[in-house]
Amino acid sequence: MKFADAPGGQKQSVPGRPVVFRRVAGEGSTSMIGQSGELPPPGMRQLTEAESPFGERPGDARPELSPATQALVRALTVARDRRLAEVQA
């Protein structure tokens, strides 16, 4: 799965086995990227492959990342940066 890292920026792959959660109750973003096997946050459910992952509210087209996905992105970014530093040294 790809998402834009910043407005107008390059796209970046979401690591792991991403799934999309959709808000069905409560406040907050319409969508969240989680990991397969991760429980949806309160007020959200996991989308099926047939459903659109894009938000239905203006300005909400970019889903937020779940805590598990954020941790995975951080760990892989640190490992990538460490490896790049080794190669460039």
Contacts in CASP RR format, 6 or more apart in sequence:
PFRMAT RR
TARGET T0000
AUTHOR 0000-0000-0000
METHOD contacts of the structure
MODEL  1
MKFADAPGGQKQSVPGRPVVFRRVAGEGSTSMIGQSGELPPPGMRQLTEA
ESPFGERPGDARPELSPATQALVRALTVARDRRLAEVQA
1 13 0 8 1.000
1 14 0 8 1.000
1 18 0 8 1.000
1 33 0 8 1.000
2 11 0 8 1.000
2 12 0 8 1.000
2 13 0 8 1.000
2 14 0 8 1.000
3 11 0 8 1.000
3 12 0 8 1.000
3 14 0 8 1.000
3 33 0 8 1.000
3 62 0 8 1.000
3 63 0 8 1.000
4 10 0 8 1.000
4 11 0 8 1.000
4 12 0 8 1.000
4 62 0 8 1.000
5 11 0 8 1.000
5 12 0 8 1.000
14 33 0 8 1.000
14 65 0 8 1.000
14 69 0 8 1.000
14 73 0 8 1.000
15 69 0 8 1.000
15 72 0 8 1.000
15 73 0 8 1.000
15 76 0 8 1.000
16 35 0 8 1.000
16 36 0 8 1.000
16 69 0 8 1.000
16 72 0 8 1.000
17 35 0 8 1.000
17 36 0 8 1.000
17 37 0 8 1.000
18 33 0 8 1.000
18 34 0 8 1.000
18 35 0 8 1.000
18 36 0 8 1.000
18 69 0 8 1.000
19 33 0 8 1.000
19 34 0 8 1.000
19 35 0 8 1.000
19 36 0 8 1.000
19 37 0 8 1.000
19 38 0 8 1.000
19 46 0 8 1.000
19 47 0 8 1.000
20 31 0 8 1.000
20 32 0 8 1.000
20 33 0 8 1.000
20 34 0 8 1.000
20 46 0 8 1.000
20 47 0 8 1.000
20 51 0 8 1.000
20 53 0 8 1.000
20 63 0 8 1.000
21 31 0 8 1.000
21 32 0 8 1.000
21 33 0 8 1.000
21 34 0 8 1.000
21 40 0 8 1.000
21 41 0 8 1.000
21 44 0 8 1.000
21 45 0 8 1.000
21 46 0 8 1.000
21 47 0 8 1.000
21 66 0 8 1.000
22 30 0 8 1.000
22 31 0 8 1.000
22 44 0 8 1.000
22 45 0 8 1.000
22 46 0 8 1.000
22 47 0 8 1.000
22 51 0 8 1.000
22 53 0 8 1.000
23 29 0 8 1.000
23 30 0 8 1.000
23 31 0 8 1.000
23 32 0 8 1.000
23 43 0 8 1.000
23 44 0 8 1.000
24 43 0 8 1.000
24 44 0 8 1.000
24 45 0 8 1.000
25 43 0 8 1.000
26 43 0 8 1.000
29 60 0 8 1.000
29 63 0 8 1.000
29 64 0 8 1.000
30 55 0 8 1.000
30 56 0 8 1.000
30 57 0 8 1.000
30 60 0 8 1.000
30 63 0 8 1.000
31 53 0 8 1.000
31 54 0 8 1.000
31 55 0 8 1.000
31 60 0 8 1.000
31 63 0 8 1.000
31 64 0 8 1.000
32 40 0 8 1.000
32 41 0 8 1.000
32 44 0 8 1.000
32 63 0 8 1.000
32 64 0 8 1.000
32 65 0 8 1.000
32 66 0 8 1.000
33 63 0 8 1.000
33 64 0 8 1.000
33 65 0 8 1.000
33 66 0 8 1.000
33 69 0 8 1.000
34 65 0 8 1.000
34 66 0 8 1.000
34 68 0 8 1.000
34 69 0 8 1.000
35 66 0 8 1.000
35 68 0 8 1.000
35 69 0 8 1.000
35 72 0 8 1.000
38 66 0 8 1.000
38 68 0 8 1.000
40 46 0 8 1.000
41 66 0 8 1.000
47 53 0 8 1.000
53 63 0 8 1.000
54 61 0 8 1.000
55 61 0 8 1.000
55 63 0 8 1.000
65 73 0 8 1.000
END
